[in-house]
Amino acid sequence: MSLVRFLRGSKLLGQCKTIPGETIVEHAIIAGIEIPTNCTSGNCGTCMITLLSGKISLPEPLTPGLDEEIISEGARLGCIGVPTGDVDVDLLPPI
Ligand code: FES
């Protein structure tokens, strides 16, 4: 079984089983954690989190909420990013 874990710094705030096709925001709701959202379509960046380990999908082409530089820092968008396998996420954006 794969897990999505939600951390802030080194503190584990919650976790849930990885559900294929569901976004990070949907996993957070199941884990009892609220990730703030606004557009829910990858444009505003409100839902930005930091990928610590594992894989979260990126939109193609990139939406206005992301650019290559911030992605290289680990930024992903919770409203459209879908995790695969074991994934650790920090609830704060990278910058
Ligand atoms: S809520 Fe706007 S980019 Fe995710």
Backbone and ligand atoms as CSV (ligand in chain L), in Angstrom:
chain,resi,resn,atom,element,x,y,z
A,1,MET,N,N,0.843,-1.206,0.000
A,1,MET,CA,C,0.000,0.000,0.000
A,1,MET,C,C,0.879,1.258,0.000
A,2,SER,N,N,0.540,2.193,-0.870
A,2,SER,CA,C,1.292,3.443,-0.922
A,2,SER,C,C,0.594,4.495,-0.065
A,3,LEU,N,N,1.390,5.430,0.438
A,3,LEU,CA,C,0.850,6.482,1.300
A,3,LEU,C,C,1.221,7.863,0.785
A,4,VAL,N,N,0.308,8.801,0.950
A,4,VAL,CA,C,0.626,10.217,0.808
A,4,VAL,C,C,0.706,10.776,2.223
A,5,ARG,N,N,1.867,11.357,2.549
A,5,ARG,CA,C,2.062,11.919,3.902
A,5,ARG,C,C,2.187,13.437,3.791
A,6,PHE,N,N,1.547,14.115,4.718
A,6,PHE,CA,C,1.554,15.582,4.738
A,6,PHE,C,C,2.357,16.058,5.941
A,7,LEU,N,N,3.396,16.832,5.658
A,7,LEU,CA,C,4.267,17.312,6.725
A,7,LEU,C,C,4.335,18.831,6.723
A,8,ARG,N,N,4.680,19.382,7.871
A,8,ARG,CA,C,5.119,20.781,7.907
A,8,ARG,C,C,6.454,20.761,8.621
A,9,GLY,N,N,7.525,21.068,7.884
A,9,GLY,CA,C,8.860,20.834,8.436
A,9,GLY,C,C,9.021,19.343,8.663
A,10,SER,N,N,9.431,18.951,9.867
A,10,SER,CA,C,9.618,17.527,10.139
A,10,SER,C,C,8.397,16.912,10.824
A,11,LYS,N,N,7.350,17.723,11.038
A,11,LYS,CA,C,6.171,17.230,11.759
A,11,LYS,C,C,5.156,16.608,10.793
A,12,LEU,N,N,4.786,15.372,11.082
A,12,LEU,CA,C,3.779,14.686,10.269
A,12,LEU,C,C,2.387,15.141,10.719
A,13,LEU,N,N,1.638,15.738,9.812
A,13,LEU,CA,C,0.306,16.261,10.168
A,13,LEU,C,C,-0.805,15.276,9.826
A,14,GLY,N,N,-0.549,14.404,8.863
A,14,GLY,CA,C,-1.588,13.445,8.494
A,14,GLY,C,C,-1.138,12.637,7.305
A,15,GLN,N,N,-1.847,11.572,7.031
A,15,GLN,CA,C,-1.503,10.729,5.891
A,15,GLN,C,C,-2.731,9.966,5.442
A,16,CYS,N,N,-2.694,9.507,4.211
A,16,CYS,CA,C,-3.756,8.614,3.747
A,16,CYS,C,C,-3.198,7.749,2.624
A,17,LYS,N,N,-3.945,6.718,2.302
A,17,LYS,CA,C,-3.579,5.804,1.231
A,17,LYS,C,C,-3.565,6.552,-0.107
A,18,THR,N,N,-2.634,6.224,-0.979
A,18,THR,CA,C,-2.605,6.840,-2.307
A,18,THR,C,C,-3.759,6.286,-3.146
A,19,ILE,N,N,-4.586,7.206,-3.640
A,19,ILE,CA,C,-5.739,6.798,-4.451
A,19,ILE,C,C,-5.477,7.215,-5.892
A,20,PRO,N,N,-5.381,6.232,-6.806
A,20,PRO,CA,C,-5.048,6.559,-8.197
A,20,PRO,C,C,-6.017,7.582,-8.790
A,21,GLY,N,N,-5.467,8.605,-9.427
A,21,GLY,CA,C,-6.287,9.576,-10.141
A,21,GLY,C,C,-6.814,10.723,-9.305
A,22,GLU,N,N,-6.654,10.640,-7.970
A,22,GLU,CA,C,-7.150,11.729,-7.119
A,22,GLU,C,C,-6.032,12.744,-6.891
A,23,THR,N,N,-6.391,14.012,-6.746
A,23,THR,CA,C,-5.384,15.062,-6.579
A,23,THR,C,C,-4.861,15.102,-5.135
A,24,ILE,N,N,-3.799,15.878,-4.966
A,24,ILE,CA,C,-3.237,16.086,-3.619
A,24,ILE,C,C,-4.274,16.732,-2.698
A,25,VAL,N,N,-5.033,17.703,-3.204
A,25,VAL,CA,C,-6.052,18.355,-2.365
A,25,VAL,C,C,-7.083,17.324,-1.891
A,26,GLU,N,N,-7.459,16.410,-2.777
A,26,GLU,CA,C,-8.436,15.388,-2.392
A,26,GLU,C,C,-7.843,14.423,-1.357
A,27,HIS,N,N,-6.569,14.090,-1.522
A,27,HIS,CA,C,-5.906,13.254,-0.507
A,27,HIS,C,C,-5.855,13.990,0.836
A,28,ALA,N,N,-5.572,15.280,0.792
A,28,ALA,CA,C,-5.487,16.060,2.032
A,28,ALA,C,C,-6.824,16.050,2.767
A,29,ILE,N,N,-7.905,16.199,2.034
A,29,ILE,CA,C,-9.237,16.188,2.661
A,29,ILE,C,C,-9.450,14.855,3.386
A,30,ILE,N,N,-9.072,13.771,2.729
A,30,ILE,CA,C,-9.233,12.446,3.352
A,30,ILE,C,C,-8.359,12.339,4.599
A,31,ALA,N,N,-7.189,12.964,4.556
A,31,ALA,CA,C,-6.275,12.922,5.699
A,31,ALA,C,C,-6.673,13.922,6.779
A,32,GLY,N,N,-7.728,14.703,6.537
A,32,GLY,CA,C,-8.191,15.668,7.531
A,32,GLY,C,C,-7.401,16.964,7.538
A,33,ILE,N,N,-6.788,17.262,6.398
A,33,ILE,CA,C,-5.956,18.459,6.294
A,33,ILE,C,C,-6.524,19.371,5.221
A,34,GLU,N,N,-6.527,20.668,5.515
A,34,GLU,CA,C,-7.060,21.594,4.533
A,34,GLU,C,C,-5.923,22.284,3.789
A,35,ILE,N,N,-5.920,22.163,2.473
A,35,ILE,CA,C,-4.994,22.932,1.642
A,35,ILE,C,C,-5.820,24.048,1.016
A,36,PRO,N,N,-5.443,25.310,1.239
A,36,PRO,CA,C,-6.244,26.400,0.672
A,36,PRO,C,C,-6.263,26.350,-0.849
A,37,THR,N,N,-7.405,26.598,-1.434
A,37,THR,CA,C,-7.518,26.626,-2.892
A,37,THR,C,C,-8.290,27.870,-3.308
A,38,ASN,N,N,-8.148,28.213,-4.566
A,38,ASN,CA,C,-8.889,29.348,-5.106
A,38,ASN,C,C,-9.450,28.977,-6.464
A,39,CYS,N,N,-8.562,28.895,-7.471
A,39,CYS,CA,C,-9.061,28.634,-8.825
A,39,CYS,C,C,-9.391,27.152,-9.056
A,40,THR,N,N,-8.689,26.270,-8.356
A,40,THR,CA,C,-8.777,24.811,-8.544
A,40,THR,C,C,-8.521,24.362,-9.986
A,41,SER,N,N,-7.795,25.183,-10.761
A,41,SER,CA,C,-7.506,24.808,-12.148
A,41,SER,C,C,-6.047,25.052,-12.535
A,42,GLY,N,N,-5.169,25.228,-11.542
A,42,GLY,CA,C,-3.748,25.340,-11.851
A,42,GLY,C,C,-3.276,26.722,-12.243
A,43,ASN,N,N,-4.082,27.732,-12.015
A,43,ASN,CA,C,-3.716,29.077,-12.485
A,43,ASN,C,C,-3.206,30.032,-11.410
A,44,CYS,N,N,-3.689,29.912,-10.177
A,44,CYS,CA,C,-3.410,30.974,-9.198
A,44,CYS,C,C,-2.229,30.676,-8.281
A,45,GLY,N,N,-1.902,29.409,-8.065
A,45,GLY,CA,C,-0.797,29.060,-7.177
A,45,GLY,C,C,-1.166,29.012,-5.695
A,46,THR,N,N,-2.417,29.267,-5.342
A,46,THR,CA,C,-2.840,29.266,-3.934
A,46,THR,C,C,-2.569,27.913,-3.261
A,47,CYS,N,N,-2.736,26.842,-4.001
A,47,CYS,CA,C,-2.655,25.490,-3.434
A,47,CYS,C,C,-1.245,24.914,-3.498
A,48,MET,N,N,-0.244,25.764,-3.755
A,48,MET,CA,C,1.110,25.256,-3.963
A,48,MET,C,C,1.670,24.591,-2.704
A,49,ILE,N,N,2.240,23.413,-2.891
A,49,ILE,CA,C,2.900,22.684,-1.816
A,49,ILE,C,C,4.293,22.294,-2.315
A,50,THR,N,N,5.077,21.686,-1.431
A,50,THR,CA,C,6.416,21.264,-1.832
A,50,THR,C,C,6.493,19.743,-1.825
A,51,LEU,N,N,6.920,19.192,-2.945
A,51,LEU,CA,C,7.132,17.755,-3.051
A,51,LEU,C,C,8.470,17.412,-2.400
A,52,LEU,N,N,8.429,16.593,-1.346
A,52,LEU,CA,C,9.659,16.208,-0.644
A,52,LEU,C,C,10.224,14.919,-1.217
A,53,SER,N,N,9.358,13.955,-1.507
A,53,SER,CA,C,9.803,12.721,-2.143
A,53,SER,C,C,8.637,12.075,-2.852
A,54,GLY,N,N,8.946,11.290,-3.883
A,54,GLY,CA,C,7.915,10.631,-4.667
A,54,GLY,C,C,7.583,11.429,-5.913
A,55,LYS,N,N,6.389,11.164,-6.453
A,55,LYS,CA,C,6.034,11.718,-7.755
A,55,LYS,C,C,4.629,12.340,-7.717
A,56,ILE,N,N,4.531,13.585,-8.174
A,56,ILE,CA,C,3.232,14.261,-8.328
A,56,ILE,C,C,3.195,14.821,-9.738
A,57,SER,N,N,2.115,14.549,-10.444
A,57,SER,CA,C,2.038,14.938,-11.853
A,57,SER,C,C,2.121,16.454,-12.030
A,58,LEU,N,N,2.645,16.839,-13.189
A,58,LEU,CA,C,2.724,18.253,-13.571
A,58,LEU,C,C,1.837,18.466,-14.789
A,59,PRO,N,N,1.204,19.642,-14.879
A,59,PRO,CA,C,0.384,19.911,-16.055
A,59,PRO,C,C,1.251,20.119,-17.295
A,60,GLU,N,N,0.747,19.678,-18.431
A,60,GLU,CA,C,1.447,19.905,-19.699
A,60,GLU,C,C,0.487,20.493,-20.706
A,61,PRO,N,N,0.724,21.679,-21.226
A,61,PRO,CA,C,1.838,22.566,-20.864
A,61,PRO,C,C,1.652,23.102,-19.451
A,62,LEU,N,N,2.722,23.694,-18.893
A,62,LEU,CA,C,2.640,24.236,-17.539
A,62,LEU,C,C,1.578,25.322,-17.461
A,63,THR,N,N,0.843,25.321,-16.376
A,63,THR,CA,C,-0.178,26.353,-16.157
A,63,THR,C,C,0.487,27.587,-15.540
A,64,PRO,N,N,-0.195,28.742,-15.540
A,64,PRO,CA,C,0.412,29.962,-15.013
A,64,PRO,C,C,0.839,29.880,-13.541
A,65,GLY,N,N,0.306,28.922,-12.807
A,65,GLY,CA,C,0.674,28.790,-11.397
A,65,GLY,C,C,2.057,28.202,-11.169
A,66,LEU,N,N,2.739,27.777,-12.234
A,66,LEU,CA,C,4.039,27.105,-12.102
A,66,LEU,C,C,5.024,27.623,-13.138
A,67,ASP,N,N,6.321,27.580,-12.794
A,67,ASP,CA,C,7.340,27.751,-13.834
A,67,ASP,C,C,8.491,26.793,-13.526
A,68,GLU,N,N,9.401,26.639,-14.480
A,68,GLU,CA,C,10.458,25.625,-14.360
A,68,GLU,C,C,11.288,25.809,-13.091
A,69,GLU,N,N,11.565,27.080,-12.752
A,69,GLU,CA,C,12.437,27.340,-11.612
A,69,GLU,C,C,11.797,26.844,-10.317
A,70,ILE,N,N,10.525,27.189,-10.133
A,70,ILE,CA,C,9.856,26.814,-8.881
A,70,ILE,C,C,9.602,25.304,-8.835
A,71,ILE,N,N,9.411,24.703,-9.991
A,71,ILE,CA,C,9.258,23.243,-10.038
A,71,ILE,C,C,10.545,22.565,-9.576
A,72,SER,N,N,11.679,23.137,-9.976
A,72,SER,CA,C,12.953,22.531,-9.582
A,72,SER,C,C,13.169,22.642,-8.070
A,73,GLU,N,N,12.467,23.580,-7.427
A,73,GLU,CA,C,12.523,23.700,-5.961
A,73,GLU,C,C,11.546,22.727,-5.287
A,74,GLY,N,N,10.762,22.005,-6.086
A,74,GLY,CA,C,9.828,21.024,-5.529
A,74,GLY,C,C,8.374,21.458,-5.581
A,75,ALA,N,N,8.098,22.634,-6.145
A,75,ALA,CA,C,6.708,23.119,-6.150
A,75,ALA,C,C,5.809,22.234,-7.003
A,76,ARG,N,N,4.643,21.951,-6.468
A,76,ARG,CA,C,3.591,21.272,-7.219
A,76,ARG,C,C,2.275,21.949,-6.838
A,77,LEU,N,N,1.249,21.768,-7.670
A,77,LEU,CA,C,-0.054,22.363,-7.390
A,77,LEU,C,C,-0.994,21.278,-6.866
A,78,GLY,N,N,-1.476,21.495,-5.659
A,78,GLY,CA,C,-2.320,20.492,-5.009
A,78,GLY,C,C,-3.640,20.261,-5.715
A,79,CYS,N,N,-4.163,21.304,-6.390
A,79,CYS,CA,C,-5.501,21.175,-6.979
A,79,CYS,C,C,-5.511,20.335,-8.246
A,80,ILE,N,N,-4.349,20.225,-8.910
A,80,ILE,CA,C,-4.321,19.449,-10.156
A,80,ILE,C,C,-3.264,18.355,-10.136
A,81,GLY,N,N,-2.364,18.374,-9.144
A,81,GLY,CA,C,-1.288,17.387,-9.085
A,81,GLY,C,C,-1.788,16.066,-8.523
A,82,VAL,N,N,-1.516,14.989,-9.250
A,82,VAL,CA,C,-1.953,13.651,-8.836
A,82,VAL,C,C,-0.725,12.843,-8.405
A,83,PRO,N,N,-0.713,12.365,-7.161
A,83,PRO,CA,C,0.442,11.595,-6.674
A,83,PRO,C,C,0.423,10.158,-7.168
A,84,THR,N,N,1.615,9.588,-7.320
A,84,THR,CA,C,1.762,8.180,-7.675
A,84,THR,C,C,2.665,7.521,-6.642
A,85,GLY,N,N,2.250,6.406,-6.080
A,85,GLY,CA,C,3.070,5.671,-5.117
A,85,GLY,C,C,3.200,6.419,-3.799
A,86,ASP,N,N,4.321,6.163,-3.095
A,86,ASP,CA,C,4.570,6.851,-1.820
A,86,ASP,C,C,5.019,8.274,-2.096
A,87,VAL,N,N,4.345,9.241,-1.461
A,87,VAL,CA,C,4.661,10.644,-1.699
A,87,VAL,C,C,4.676,11.372,-0.356
A,88,ASP,N,N,5.735,12.168,-0.137
A,88,ASP,CA,C,5.781,13.066,1.016
A,88,ASP,C,C,5.679,14.493,0.518
A,89,VAL,N,N,4.829,15.266,1.199
A,89,VAL,CA,C,4.539,16.630,0.793
A,89,VAL,C,C,4.722,17.553,1.989
A,90,ASP,N,N,5.363,18.695,1.788
A,90,ASP,CA,C,5.336,19.741,2.817
A,90,ASP,C,C,4.241,20.713,2.434
A,91,LEU,N,N,3.429,21.082,3.412
A,91,LEU,CA,C,2.248,21.910,3.112
A,91,LEU,C,C,2.603,23.336,2.713
A,92,LEU,N,N,3.842,23.751,2.955
A,92,LEU,CA,C,4.227,25.103,2.567
A,92,LEU,C,C,4.852,25.093,1.173
A,93,PRO,N,N,4.671,26.173,0.418
A,93,PRO,CA,C,5.352,26.263,-0.883
A,93,PRO,C,C,6.863,26.404,-0.675
A,94,PRO,N,N,7.677,26.090,-1.711
A,94,PRO,CA,C,9.134,26.106,-1.532
A,94,PRO,C,C,9.708,27.506,-1.308
A,95,ILE,N,N,9.083,28.552,-1.902
A,95,ILE,CA,C,9.596,29.913,-1.678
A,95,ILE,C,C,8.439,30.868,-1.460
L,1,FES,S1,S,-6.090,26.519,-6.481
L,1,FES,FE1,FE,-5.312,27.817,-8.017
L,1,FES,S2,S,-3.573,26.747,-8.753
L,1,FES,FE2,FE,-4.512,25.350,-7.375
